[in-house]
Amino acid sequence: MEKANIYLEEVSCPSCVKKIESALTKVTGVESAKMYFHSSKVKVDYDEKKTSHHALEKVIQDLGYVVKK
């Protein structure tokens, strides 16, 4: 099991948190996804055999959020 910390540019509202968490937990291989609103950080536990860090970032970007590099 891998653990990813993904940092985003500003997230504007608490409902965005739920949107991001929900989208990530639907990804095959994701065990859990928890977003911290005030730090704009997402912690994801996932199976590296079923998905990748890059794929998780893409899910977030497809929702319209900017991932810090």
mmCIF file as Biopython writes it, N, C-alpha, C and O atoms, coordinates in Angstrom:
data_model
#
loop_
_atom_site.group_PDB
_atom_site.id
_atom_site.type_symbol
_atom_site.label_atom_id
_atom_site.label_alt_id
_atom_site.label_comp_id
_atom_site.label_asym_id
_atom_site.label_entity_id
_atom_site.label_seq_id
_atom_site.pdbx_PDB_ins_code
_atom_site.Cartn_x
_atom_site.Cartn_y
_atom_site.Cartn_z
_atom_site.occupancy
_atom_site.B_iso_or_equiv
_atom_site.auth_seq_id
_atom_site.auth_asym_id
_atom_site.pdbx_PDB_model_num
ATOM 1   N N  . MET A ? 1  ? 0.844   -1.178 0.000   1.0 0.0 1  A 1 
ATOM 2   C CA . MET A ? 1  ? 0.000   0.000  0.000   1.0 0.0 1  A 1 
ATOM 3   C C  . MET A ? 1  ? 0.888   1.239  0.000   1.0 0.0 1  A 1 
ATOM 4   O O  . MET A ? 1  ? 1.783   1.381  0.832   1.0 0.0 1  A 1 
ATOM 5   N N  . GLU A ? 2  ? 0.625   2.117  -0.936  1.0 0.0 2  A 1 
ATOM 6   C CA . GLU A ? 2  ? 1.347   3.385  -1.042  1.0 0.0 2  A 1 
ATOM 7   C C  . GLU A ? 2  ? 0.554   4.489  -0.363  1.0 0.0 2  A 1 
ATOM 8   O O  . GLU A ? 2  ? -0.666  4.399  -0.224  1.0 0.0 2  A 1 
ATOM 9   N N  . LYS A ? 3  ? 1.252   5.521  0.055   1.0 0.0 3  A 1 
ATOM 10  C CA . LYS A ? 3  ? 0.622   6.706  0.627   1.0 0.0 3  A 1 
ATOM 11  C C  . LYS A ? 3  ? 1.082   7.912  -0.184  1.0 0.0 3  A 1 
ATOM 12  O O  . LYS A ? 3  ? 2.276   8.108  -0.407  1.0 0.0 3  A 1 
ATOM 13  N N  . ALA A ? 4  ? 0.123   8.708  -0.618  1.0 0.0 4  A 1 
ATOM 14  C CA . ALA A ? 4  ? 0.443   9.906  -1.384  1.0 0.0 4  A 1 
ATOM 15  C C  . ALA A ? 4  ? -0.048  11.130 -0.645  1.0 0.0 4  A 1 
ATOM 16  O O  . ALA A ? 4  ? -1.140  11.129 -0.077  1.0 0.0 4  A 1 
ATOM 17  N N  . ASN A ? 5  ? 0.757   12.168 -0.654  1.0 0.0 5  A 1 
ATOM 18  C CA . ASN A ? 5  ? 0.349   13.488 -0.192  1.0 0.0 5  A 1 
ATOM 19  C C  . ASN A ? 5  ? 0.345   14.376 -1.420  1.0 0.0 5  A 1 
ATOM 20  O O  . ASN A ? 5  ? 1.379   14.583 -2.054  1.0 0.0 5  A 1 
ATOM 21  N N  . ILE A ? 6  ? -0.821  14.895 -1.748  1.0 0.0 6  A 1 
ATOM 22  C CA . ILE A ? 6  ? -0.972  15.745 -2.930  1.0 0.0 6  A 1 
ATOM 23  C C  . ILE A ? 6  ? -1.398  17.122 -2.442  1.0 0.0 6  A 1 
ATOM 24  O O  . ILE A ? 6  ? -2.391  17.262 -1.729  1.0 0.0 6  A 1 
ATOM 25  N N  . TYR A ? 7  ? -0.643  18.125 -2.831  1.0 0.0 7  A 1 
ATOM 26  C CA . TYR A ? 7  ? -0.925  19.498 -2.415  1.0 0.0 7  A 1 
ATOM 27  C C  . TYR A ? 7  ? -1.549  20.251 -3.574  1.0 0.0 7  A 1 
ATOM 28  O O  . TYR A ? 7  ? -1.087  20.169 -4.712  1.0 0.0 7  A 1 
ATOM 29  N N  . LEU A ? 8  ? -2.610  20.988 -3.263  1.0 0.0 8  A 1 
ATOM 30  C CA . LEU A ? 8  ? -3.346  21.720 -4.288  1.0 0.0 8  A 1 
ATOM 31  C C  . LEU A ? 8  ? -3.187  23.216 -4.091  1.0 0.0 8  A 1 
ATOM 32  O O  . LEU A ? 8  ? -2.871  23.691 -3.000  1.0 0.0 8  A 1 
ATOM 33  N N  . GLU A ? 9  ? -3.414  23.950 -5.183  1.0 0.0 9  A 1 
ATOM 34  C CA . GLU A ? 9  ? -3.552  25.392 -5.056  1.0 0.0 9  A 1 
ATOM 35  C C  . GLU A ? 9  ? -4.811  25.608 -4.226  1.0 0.0 9  A 1 
ATOM 36  O O  . GLU A ? 9  ? -5.493  24.641 -3.888  1.0 0.0 9  A 1 
ATOM 37  N N  . GLU A ? 10 ? -5.118  26.798 -3.906  1.0 0.0 10 A 1 
ATOM 38  C CA . GLU A ? 10 ? -6.226  27.109 -3.011  1.0 0.0 10 A 1 
ATOM 39  C C  . GLU A ? 10 ? -7.517  26.368 -3.360  1.0 0.0 10 A 1 
ATOM 40  O O  . GLU A ? 10 ? -7.959  26.364 -4.509  1.0 0.0 10 A 1 
ATOM 41  N N  . VAL A ? 11 ? -8.104  25.748 -2.351  1.0 0.0 11 A 1 
ATOM 42  C CA . VAL A ? 11 ? -9.415  25.113 -2.476  1.0 0.0 11 A 1 
ATOM 43  C C  . VAL A ? 11 ? -10.394 26.050 -1.786  1.0 0.0 11 A 1 
ATOM 44  O O  . VAL A ? 11 ? -10.202 26.395 -0.620  1.0 0.0 11 A 1 
ATOM 45  N N  . SER A ? 12 ? -11.441 26.465 -2.491  1.0 0.0 12 A 1 
ATOM 46  C CA . SER A ? 12 ? -12.255 27.586 -2.029  1.0 0.0 12 A 1 
ATOM 47  C C  . SER A ? 12 ? -13.390 27.269 -1.066  1.0 0.0 12 A 1 
ATOM 48  O O  . SER A ? 12 ? -13.885 28.175 -0.395  1.0 0.0 12 A 1 
ATOM 49  N N  . CYS A ? 13 ? -13.817 26.023 -0.976  1.0 0.0 13 A 1 
ATOM 50  C CA . CYS A ? 13 ? -14.966 25.758 -0.106  1.0 0.0 13 A 1 
ATOM 51  C C  . CYS A ? 13 ? -14.960 24.323 0.428   1.0 0.0 13 A 1 
ATOM 52  O O  . CYS A ? 13 ? -14.373 23.430 -0.184  1.0 0.0 13 A 1 
ATOM 53  N N  . PRO A ? 14 ? -15.613 24.108 1.564   1.0 0.0 14 A 1 
ATOM 54  C CA . PRO A ? 14 ? -15.678 22.761 2.137   1.0 0.0 14 A 1 
ATOM 55  C C  . PRO A ? 14 ? -16.360 21.740 1.224   1.0 0.0 14 A 1 
ATOM 56  O O  . PRO A ? 14 ? -16.026 20.557 1.274   1.0 0.0 14 A 1 
ATOM 57  N N  . SER A ? 15 ? -17.301 22.172 0.398   1.0 0.0 15 A 1 
ATOM 58  C CA . SER A ? 15 ? -17.954 21.213 -0.509  1.0 0.0 15 A 1 
ATOM 59  C C  . SER A ? 15 ? -16.970 20.695 -1.562  1.0 0.0 15 A 1 
ATOM 60  O O  . SER A ? 15 ? -17.140 19.598 -2.093  1.0 0.0 15 A 1 
ATOM 61  N N  . CYS A ? 16 ? -15.946 21.490 -1.857  1.0 0.0 16 A 1 
ATOM 62  C CA . CYS A ? 16 ? -14.892 21.039 -2.780  1.0 0.0 16 A 1 
ATOM 63  C C  . CYS A ? 16 ? -14.146 19.847 -2.190  1.0 0.0 16 A 1 
ATOM 64  O O  . CYS A ? 16 ? -13.739 18.933 -2.907  1.0 0.0 16 A 1 
ATOM 65  N N  . VAL A ? 17 ? -13.978 19.876 -0.883  1.0 0.0 17 A 1 
ATOM 66  C CA . VAL A ? 17 ? -13.291 18.792 -0.180  1.0 0.0 17 A 1 
ATOM 67  C C  . VAL A ? 17 ? -14.034 17.479 -0.422  1.0 0.0 17 A 1 
ATOM 68  O O  . VAL A ? 17 ? -13.425 16.472 -0.783  1.0 0.0 17 A 1 
ATOM 69  N N  . LYS A ? 18 ? -15.325 17.496 -0.224  1.0 0.0 18 A 1 
ATOM 70  C CA . LYS A ? 18 ? -16.144 16.288 -0.413  1.0 0.0 18 A 1 
ATOM 71  C C  . LYS A ? 18 ? -16.101 15.821 -1.867  1.0 0.0 18 A 1 
ATOM 72  O O  . LYS A ? 18 ? -16.045 14.622 -2.140  1.0 0.0 18 A 1 
ATOM 73  N N  . LYS A ? 19 ? -16.127 16.777 -2.797  1.0 0.0 19 A 1 
ATOM 74  C CA . LYS A ? 19 ? -16.074 16.452 -4.222  1.0 0.0 19 A 1 
ATOM 75  C C  . LYS A ? 19 ? -14.776 15.725 -4.567  1.0 0.0 19 A 1 
ATOM 76  O O  . LYS A ? 19 ? -14.792 14.727 -5.286  1.0 0.0 19 A 1 
ATOM 77  N N  . ILE A ? 20 ? -13.663 16.222 -4.059  1.0 0.0 20 A 1 
ATOM 78  C CA . ILE A ? 20 ? -12.355 15.622 -4.327  1.0 0.0 20 A 1 
ATOM 79  C C  . ILE A ? 20 ? -12.243 14.251 -3.666  1.0 0.0 20 A 1 
ATOM 80  O O  . ILE A ? 20 ? -11.813 13.288 -4.301  1.0 0.0 20 A 1 
ATOM 81  N N  . GLU A ? 21 ? -12.631 14.161 -2.390  1.0 0.0 21 A 1 
ATOM 82  C CA . GLU A ? 21 ? -12.577 12.880 -1.686  1.0 0.0 21 A 1 
ATOM 83  C C  . GLU A ? 21 ? -13.443 11.834 -2.382  1.0 0.0 21 A 1 
ATOM 84  O O  . GLU A ? 21 ? -13.026 10.688 -2.546  1.0 0.0 21 A 1 
ATOM 85  N N  . SER A ? 22 ? -14.624 12.221 -2.781  1.0 0.0 22 A 1 
ATOM 86  C CA . SER A ? 22 ? -15.546 11.297 -3.440  1.0 0.0 22 A 1 
ATOM 87  C C  . SER A ? 22 ? -14.977 10.784 -4.756  1.0 0.0 22 A 1 
ATOM 88  O O  . SER A ? 22 ? -15.035 9.587  -5.037  1.0 0.0 22 A 1 
ATOM 89  N N  . ALA A ? 23 ? -14.433 11.679 -5.552  1.0 0.0 23 A 1 
ATOM 90  C CA . ALA A ? 23 ? -13.864 11.279 -6.845  1.0 0.0 23 A 1 
ATOM 91  C C  . ALA A ? 23 ? -12.687 10.325 -6.655  1.0 0.0 23 A 1 
ATOM 92  O O  . ALA A ? 23 ? -12.561 9.342  -7.385  1.0 0.0 23 A 1 
ATOM 93  N N  . LEU A ? 24 ? -11.841 10.606 -5.696  1.0 0.0 24 A 1 
ATOM 94  C CA . LEU A ? 24 ? -10.670 9.752  -5.472  1.0 0.0 24 A 1 
ATOM 95  C C  . LEU A ? 24 ? -11.050 8.372  -4.951  1.0 0.0 24 A 1 
ATOM 96  O O  . LEU A ? 24 ? -10.443 7.375  -5.344  1.0 0.0 24 A 1 
ATOM 97  N N  . THR A ? 25 ? -12.042 8.302  -4.075  1.0 0.0 25 A 1 
ATOM 98  C CA . THR A ? 25 ? -12.413 7.003  -3.526  1.0 0.0 25 A 1 
ATOM 99  C C  . THR A ? 25 ? -13.082 6.107  -4.553  1.0 0.0 25 A 1 
ATOM 100 O O  . THR A ? 25 ? -13.202 4.901  -4.338  1.0 0.0 25 A 1 
ATOM 101 N N  . LYS A ? 26 ? -13.517 6.680  -5.663  1.0 0.0 26 A 1 
ATOM 102 C CA . LYS A ? 26 ? -14.103 5.882  -6.753  1.0 0.0 26 A 1 
ATOM 103 C C  . LYS A ? 26 ? -13.040 5.263  -7.652  1.0 0.0 26 A 1 
ATOM 104 O O  . LYS A ? 26 ? -13.359 4.401  -8.472  1.0 0.0 26 A 1 
ATOM 105 N N  . VAL A ? 27 ? -11.793 5.680  -7.517  1.0 0.0 27 A 1 
ATOM 106 C CA . VAL A ? 27 ? -10.698 5.157  -8.339  1.0 0.0 27 A 1 
ATOM 107 C C  . VAL A ? 27 ? -10.345 3.748  -7.853  1.0 0.0 27 A 1 
ATOM 108 O O  . VAL A ? 27 ? -10.135 3.527  -6.660  1.0 0.0 27 A 1 
ATOM 109 N N  . THR A ? 28 ? -10.285 2.809  -8.786  1.0 0.0 28 A 1 
ATOM 110 C CA . THR A ? 28 ? -9.909  1.437  -8.444  1.0 0.0 28 A 1 
ATOM 111 C C  . THR A ? 28 ? -8.533  1.426  -7.799  1.0 0.0 28 A 1 
ATOM 112 O O  . THR A ? 28 ? -7.572  1.970  -8.343  1.0 0.0 28 A 1 
ATOM 113 N N  . GLY A ? 29 ? -8.452  0.800  -6.633  1.0 0.0 29 A 1 
ATOM 114 C CA . GLY A ? 29 ? -7.186  0.707  -5.928  1.0 0.0 29 A 1 
ATOM 115 C C  . GLY A ? 29 ? -7.024  1.695  -4.790  1.0 0.0 29 A 1 
ATOM 116 O O  . GLY A ? 29 ? -6.108  1.561  -3.979  1.0 0.0 29 A 1 
ATOM 117 N N  . VAL A ? 30 ? -7.908  2.693  -4.717  1.0 0.0 30 A 1 
ATOM 118 C CA . VAL A ? 30 ? -7.813  3.680  -3.638  1.0 0.0 30 A 1 
ATOM 119 C C  . VAL A ? 30 ? -8.496  3.114  -2.403  1.0 0.0 30 A 1 
ATOM 120 O O  . VAL A ? 30 ? -9.678  2.770  -2.425  1.0 0.0 30 A 1 
ATOM 121 N N  . GLU A ? 31 ? -7.734  3.027  -1.339  1.0 0.0 31 A 1 
ATOM 122 C CA . GLU A ? 31 ? -8.233  2.538  -0.048  1.0 0.0 31 A 1 
ATOM 123 C C  . GLU A ? 31 ? -8.945  3.666  0.708   1.0 0.0 31 A 1 
ATOM 124 O O  . GLU A ? 31 ? -10.032 3.468  1.251   1.0 0.0 31 A 1 
ATOM 125 N N  . SER A ? 32 ? -8.321  4.851  0.739   1.0 0.0 32 A 1 
ATOM 126 C CA . SER A ? 32 ? -8.915  5.993  1.421   1.0 0.0 32 A 1 
ATOM 127 C C  . SER A ? 32 ? -8.353  7.291  0.857   1.0 0.0 32 A 1 
ATOM 128 O O  . SER A ? 32 ? -7.238  7.340  0.338   1.0 0.0 32 A 1 
ATOM 129 N N  . ALA A ? 33 ? -9.165  8.346  0.977   1.0 0.0 33 A 1 
ATOM 130 C CA . ALA A ? 33 ? -8.746  9.678  0.554   1.0 0.0 33 A 1 
ATOM 131 C C  . ALA A ? 33 ? -9.292  10.672 1.570   1.0 0.0 33 A 1 
ATOM 132 O O  . ALA A ? 33 ? -10.489 10.688 1.857   1.0 0.0 33 A 1 
ATOM 133 N N  . LYS A ? 34 ? -8.409  11.495 2.108   1.0 0.0 34 A 1 
ATOM 134 C CA . LYS A ? 34 ? -8.799  12.489 3.105   1.0 0.0 34 A 1 
ATOM 135 C C  . LYS A ? 34 ? -8.179  13.824 2.720   1.0 0.0 34 A 1 
ATOM 136 O O  . LYS A ? 34 ? -6.965  13.938 2.552   1.0 0.0 34 A 1 
ATOM 137 N N  . MET A ? 35 ? -9.033  14.827 2.585   1.0 0.0 35 A 1 
ATOM 138 C CA . MET A ? 35 ? -8.547  16.160 2.236   1.0 0.0 35 A 1 
ATOM 139 C C  . MET A ? 35 ? -8.628  17.070 3.445   1.0 0.0 35 A 1 
ATOM 140 O O  . MET A ? 35 ? -9.596  17.042 4.205   1.0 0.0 35 A 1 
ATOM 141 N N  . TYR A ? 36 ? -7.597  17.873 3.607   1.0 0.0 36 A 1 
ATOM 142 C CA . TYR A ? 36 ? -7.531  18.849 4.687   1.0 0.0 36 A 1 
ATOM 143 C C  . TYR A ? 36 ? -7.718  20.241 4.081   1.0 0.0 36 A 1 
ATOM 144 O O  . TYR A ? 36 ? -6.827  20.764 3.412   1.0 0.0 36 A 1 
ATOM 145 N N  . PHE A ? 37 ? -8.885  20.827 4.327   1.0 0.0 37 A 1 
ATOM 146 C CA . PHE A ? 37 ? -9.294  22.079 3.695   1.0 0.0 37 A 1 
ATOM 147 C C  . PHE A ? 37 ? -8.302  23.210 3.912   1.0 0.0 37 A 1 
ATOM 148 O O  . PHE A ? 37 ? -7.912  23.877 2.953   1.0 0.0 37 A 1 
ATOM 149 N N  . HIS A ? 38 ? -7.888  23.439 5.147   1.0 0.0 38 A 1 
ATOM 150 C CA . HIS A ? 38 ? -7.053  24.606 5.459   1.0 0.0 38 A 1 
ATOM 151 C C  . HIS A ? 38 ? -5.647  24.516 4.881   1.0 0.0 38 A 1 
ATOM 152 O O  . HIS A ? 38 ? -5.028  25.543 4.601   1.0 0.0 38 A 1 
ATOM 153 N N  . SER A ? 39 ? -5.138  23.304 4.699   1.0 0.0 39 A 1 
ATOM 154 C CA . SER A ? 39 ? -3.796  23.166 4.127   1.0 0.0 39 A 1 
ATOM 155 C C  . SER A ? 39 ? -3.833  22.788 2.648   1.0 0.0 39 A 1 
ATOM 156 O O  . SER A ? 39 ? -2.792  22.732 1.994   1.0 0.0 39 A 1 
ATOM 157 N N  . SER A ? 40 ? -5.027  22.530 2.123   1.0 0.0 40 A 1 
ATOM 158 C CA . SER A ? 40 ? -5.202  22.109 0.722   1.0 0.0 40 A 1 
ATOM 159 C C  . SER A ? 40 ? -4.358  20.877 0.405   1.0 0.0 40 A 1 
ATOM 160 O O  . SER A ? 40 ? -3.767  20.767 -0.670  1.0 0.0 40 A 1 
ATOM 161 N N  . LYS A ? 41 ? -4.316  19.960 1.362   1.0 0.0 41 A 1 
ATOM 162 C CA . LYS A ? 41 ? -3.540  18.731 1.214   1.0 0.0 41 A 1 
ATOM 163 C C  . LYS A ? 41 ? -4.487  17.540 1.166   1.0 0.0 41 A 1 
ATOM 164 O O  . LYS A ? 41 ? -5.453  17.462 1.926   1.0 0.0 41 A 1 
ATOM 165 N N  . VAL A ? 42 ? -4.192  16.617 0.259   1.0 0.0 42 A 1 
ATOM 166 C CA . VAL A ? 42 ? -4.966  15.386 0.161   1.0 0.0 42 A 1 
ATOM 167 C C  . VAL A ? 42 ? -4.043  14.221 0.487   1.0 0.0 42 A 1 
ATOM 168 O O  . VAL A ? 42 ? -2.963  14.096 -0.089  1.0 0.0 42 A 1 
ATOM 169 N N  . LYS A ? 43 ? -4.473  13.369 1.416   1.0 0.0 43 A 1 
ATOM 170 C CA . LYS A ? 43 ? -3.729  12.152 1.754   1.0 0.0 43 A 1 
ATOM 171 C C  . LYS A ? 43 ? -4.499  10.979 1.159   1.0 0.0 43 A 1 
ATOM 172 O O  . LYS A ? 43 ? -5.691  10.808 1.416   1.0 0.0 43 A 1 
ATOM 173 N N  . VAL A ? 44 ? -3.799  10.174 0.360   1.0 0.0 44 A 1 
ATOM 174 C CA . VAL A ? 44 ? -4.446  9.045  -0.303  1.0 0.0 44 A 1 
ATOM 175 C C  . VAL A ? 44 ? -3.644  7.774  -0.033  1.0 0.0 44 A 1 
ATOM 176 O O  . VAL A ? 44 ? -2.426  7.745  -0.206  1.0 0.0 44 A 1 
ATOM 177 N N  . ASP A ? 45 ? -4.344  6.729  0.390   1.0 0.0 45 A 1 
ATOM 178 C CA . ASP A ? 45 ? -3.762  5.398  0.515   1.0 0.0 45 A 1 
ATOM 179 C C  . ASP A ? 45 ? -4.264  4.595  -0.674  1.0 0.0 45 A 1 
ATOM 180 O O  . ASP A ? 45 ? -5.470  4.500  -0.905  1.0 0.0 45 A 1 
ATOM 181 N N  . TYR A ? 46 ? -3.331  4.016  -1.430  1.0 0.0 46 A 1 
ATOM 182 C CA . TYR A ? 46 ? -3.743  3.314  -2.647  1.0 0.0 46 A 1 
ATOM 183 C C  . TYR A ? 46 ? -2.833  2.135  -2.945  1.0 0.0 46 A 1 
ATOM 184 O O  . TYR A ? 46 ? -1.706  2.050  -2.457  1.0 0.0 46 A 1 
ATOM 185 N N  . ASP A ? 47 ? -3.354  1.230  -3.758  1.0 0.0 47 A 1 
ATOM 186 C CA . ASP A ? 47 ? -2.610  0.058  -4.211  1.0 0.0 47 A 1 
ATOM 187 C C  . ASP A ? 47 ? -1.879  0.439  -5.494  1.0 0.0 47 A 1 
ATOM 188 O O  . ASP A ? 47 ? -2.503  0.685  -6.526  1.0 0.0 47 A 1 
ATOM 189 N N  . GLU A ? 48 ? -0.557  0.486  -5.418  1.0 0.0 48 A 1 
ATOM 190 C CA . GLU A ? 48 ? 0.258   0.913  -6.569  1.0 0.0 48 A 1 
ATOM 191 C C  . GLU A ? 48 ? 0.171   -0.049 -7.748  1.0 0.0 48 A 1 
ATOM 192 O O  . GLU A ? 48 ? 0.614   0.285  -8.847  1.0 0.0 48 A 1 
ATOM 193 N N  . LYS A ? 49 ? -0.391  -1.233 -7.540  1.0 0.0 49 A 1 
ATOM 194 C CA . LYS A ? 49 ? -0.578  -2.182 -8.643  1.0 0.0 49 A 1 
ATOM 195 C C  . LYS A ? 49 ? -1.850  -1.876 -9.437  1.0 0.0 49 A 1 
ATOM 196 O O  . LYS A ? 49 ? -2.029  -2.376 -10.547 1.0 0.0 49 A 1 
ATOM 197 N N  . LYS A ? 50 ? -2.729  -1.054 -8.864  1.0 0.0 50 A 1 
ATOM 198 C CA . LYS A ? 50 ? -4.010  -0.763 -9.510  1.0 0.0 50 A 1 
ATOM 199 C C  . LYS A ? 50 ? -4.142  0.678  -9.991  1.0 0.0 50 A 1 
ATOM 200 O O  . LYS A ? 50 ? -4.955  0.958  -10.872 1.0 0.0 50 A 1 
ATOM 201 N N  . THR A ? 51 ? -3.359  1.592  -9.432  1.0 0.0 51 A 1 
ATOM 202 C CA . THR A ? 51 ? -3.381  2.989  -9.859  1.0 0.0 51 A 1 
ATOM 203 C C  . THR A ? 51 ? -2.031  3.616  -9.530  1.0 0.0 51 A 1 
ATOM 204 O O  . THR A ? 51 ? -1.159  2.969  -8.951  1.0 0.0 51 A 1 
ATOM 205 N N  . SER A ? 52 ? -1.871  4.874  -9.903  1.0 0.0 52 A 1 
ATOM 206 C CA . SER A ? 52 ? -0.589  5.548  -9.683  1.0 0.0 52 A 1 
ATOM 207 C C  . SER A ? 52 ? -0.808  6.943  -9.114  1.0 0.0 52 A 1 
ATOM 208 O O  . SER A ? 52 ? -1.908  7.492  -9.155  1.0 0.0 52 A 1 
ATOM 209 N N  . HIS A ? 53 ? 0.265   7.489  -8.588  1.0 0.0 53 A 1 
ATOM 210 C CA . HIS A ? 53 ? 0.232   8.860  -8.061  1.0 0.0 53 A 1 
ATOM 211 C C  . HIS A ? 53 ? -0.192  9.814  -9.176  1.0 0.0 53 A 1 
ATOM 212 O O  . HIS A ? 53 ? -1.009  10.708 -8.956  1.0 0.0 53 A 1 
ATOM 213 N N  . HIS A ? 54 ? 0.354   9.626  -10.348 1.0 0.0 54 A 1 
ATOM 214 C CA . HIS A ? 54 ? 0.015   10.477 -11.502 1.0 0.0 54 A 1 
ATOM 215 C C  . HIS A ? 54 ? -1.478  10.386 -11.829 1.0 0.0 54 A 1 
ATOM 216 O O  . HIS A ? 54 ? -2.115  11.403 -12.105 1.0 0.0 54 A 1 
ATOM 217 N N  . ALA A ? 55 ? -2.032  9.183  -11.798 1.0 0.0 55 A 1 
ATOM 218 C CA . ALA A ? 55 ? -3.462  8.992  -12.097 1.0 0.0 55 A 1 
ATOM 219 C C  . ALA A ? 55 ? -4.331  9.713  -11.067 1.0 0.0 55 A 1 
ATOM 220 O O  . ALA A ? 55 ? -5.371  10.274 -11.413 1.0 0.0 55 A 1 
ATOM 221 N N  . LEU A ? 56 ? -3.906  9.698  -9.810  1.0 0.0 56 A 1 
ATOM 222 C CA . LEU A ? 56 ? -4.655  10.391 -8.764  1.0 0.0 56 A 1 
ATOM 223 C C  . LEU A ? 56 ? -4.633  11.899 -8.997  1.0 0.0 56 A 1 
ATOM 224 O O  . LEU A ? 56 ? -5.653  12.573 -8.851  1.0 0.0 56 A 1 
ATOM 225 N N  . GLU A ? 57 ? -3.472  12.418 -9.359  1.0 0.0 57 A 1 
ATOM 226 C CA . GLU A ? 57 ? -3.372  13.846 -9.667  1.0 0.0 57 A 1 
ATOM 227 C C  . GLU A ? 57 ? -4.266  14.205 -10.847 1.0 0.0 57 A 1 
ATOM 228 O O  . GLU A ? 57 ? -4.894  15.264 -10.849 1.0 0.0 57 A 1 
ATOM 229 N N  . LYS A ? 58 ? -4.329  13.338 -11.844 1.0 0.0 58 A 1 
ATOM 230 C CA . LYS A ? 58 ? -5.158  13.596 -13.026 1.0 0.0 58 A 1 
ATOM 231 C C  . LYS A ? 58 ? -6.638  13.667 -12.655 1.0 0.0 58 A 1 
ATOM 232 O O  . LYS A ? 58 ? -7.364  14.508 -13.185 1.0 0.0 58 A 1 
ATOM 233 N N  . VAL A ? 59 ? -7.089  12.809 -11.764 1.0 0.0 59 A 1 
ATOM 234 C CA . VAL A ? 59 ? -8.483  12.850 -11.306 1.0 0.0 59 A 1 
ATOM 235 C C  . VAL A ? 59 ? -8.788  14.217 -10.709 1.0 0.0 59 A 1 
ATOM 236 O O  . VAL A ? 59 ? -9.827  14.810 -11.000 1.0 0.0 59 A 1 
ATOM 237 N N  . ILE A ? 60 ? -7.890  14.710 -9.883  1.0 0.0 60 A 1 
ATOM 238 C CA . ILE A ? 60 ? -8.077  16.016 -9.250  1.0 0.0 60 A 1 
ATOM 239 C C  . ILE A ? 60 ? -8.071  17.127 -10.292 1.0 0.0 60 A 1 
ATOM 240 O O  . ILE A ? 60 ? -8.907  18.029 -10.244 1.0 0.0 60 A 1 
ATOM 241 N N  . GLN A ? 61 ? -7.138  17.066 -11.227 1.0 0.0 61 A 1 
ATOM 242 C CA . GLN A ? 61 ? -7.053  18.083 -12.275 1.0 0.0 61 A 1 
ATOM 243 C C  . GLN A ? 61 ? -8.290  18.061 -13.164 1.0 0.0 61 A 1 
ATOM 244 O O  . GLN A ? 61 ? -8.763  19.111 -13.598 1.0 0.0 61 A 1 
ATOM 245 N N  . ASP A ? 62 ? -8.811  16.875 -13.435 1.0 0.0 62 A 1 
ATOM 246 C CA . ASP A ? 62 ? -10.023 16.772 -14.262 1.0 0.0 62 A 1 
ATOM 247 C C  . ASP A ? 62 ? -11.237 17.396 -13.577 1.0 0.0 62 A 1 
ATOM 248 O O  . ASP A ? 62 ? -12.206 17.754 -14.246 1.0 0.0 62 A 1 
ATOM 249 N N  . LEU A ? 63 ? -11.196 17.530 -12.263 1.0 0.0 63 A 1 
ATOM 250 C CA . LEU A ? 63 ? -12.260 18.211 -11.522 1.0 0.0 63 A 1 
ATOM 251 C C  . LEU A ? 63 ? -12.104 19.715 -11.583 1.0 0.0 63 A 1 
ATOM 252 O O  . LEU A ? 63 ? -13.007 20.448 -11.179 1.0 0.0 63 A 1 
ATOM 253 N N  . GLY A ? 64 ? -10.962 20.192 -12.085 1.0 0.0 64 A 1 
ATOM 254 C CA . GLY A ? 64 ? -10.741 21.629 -12.238 1.0 0.0 64 A 1 
ATOM 255 C C  . GLY A ? 64 ? -9.837  22.256 -11.193 1.0 0.0 64 A 1 
ATOM 256 O O  . GLY A ? 64 ? -9.758  23.480 -11.094 1.0 0.0 64 A 1 
ATOM 257 N N  . TYR A ? 65 ? -9.149  21.425 -10.406 1.0 0.0 65 A 1 
ATOM 258 C CA . TYR A ? 65 ? -8.252  21.944 -9.374  1.0 0.0 65 A 1 
ATOM 259 C C  . TYR A ? 65 ? -6.809  21.858 -9.846  1.0 0.0 65 A 1 
ATOM 260 O O  . TYR A ? 65 ? -6.470  21.024 -10.685 1.0 0.0 65 A 1 
ATOM 261 N N  . VAL A ? 66 ? -5.965  22.724 -9.302  1.0 0.0 66 A 1 
ATOM 262 C CA . VAL A ? 66 ? -4.562  22.788 -9.702  1.0 0.0 66 A 1 
ATOM 263 C C  . VAL A ? 66 ? -3.704  22.093 -8.658  1.0 0.0 66 A 1 
ATOM 264 O O  . VAL A ? 66 ? -3.740  22.433 -7.475  1.0 0.0 66 A 1 
ATOM 265 N N  . VAL A ? 67 ? -2.933  21.115 -9.113  1.0 0.0 67 A 1 
ATOM 266 C CA . VAL A ? 67 ? -2.010  20.367 -8.251  1.0 0.0 67 A 1 
ATOM 267 C C  . VAL A ? 67 ? -0.686  21.117 -8.231  1.0 0.0 67 A 1 
ATOM 268 O O  . VAL A ? 67 ? -0.139  21.452 -9.282  1.0 0.0 67 A 1 
ATOM 269 N N  . LYS A ? 68 ? -0.169  21.381 -7.027  1.0 0.0 68 A 1 
ATOM 270 C CA . LYS A ? 68 ? 1.149   22.023 -6.921  1.0 0.0 68 A 1 
ATOM 271 C C  . LYS A ? 68 ? 2.210   21.012 -7.286  1.0 0.0 68 A 1 
ATOM 272 O O  . LYS A ? 68 ? 2.111   19.838 -6.929  1.0 0.0 68 A 1 
ATOM 273 N N  . LYS A ? 69 ? 3.218   21.463 -7.994  1.0 0.0 69 A 1 
ATOM 274 C CA . LYS A ? 69 ? 4.341   20.586 -8.381  1.0 0.0 69 A 1 
ATOM 275 C C  . LYS A ? 69 ? 5.540   20.864 -7.534  1.0 0.0 69 A 1 
ATOM 276 O O  . LYS A ? 69 ? 6.580   20.228 -7.709  1.0 0.0 69 A 1 
#
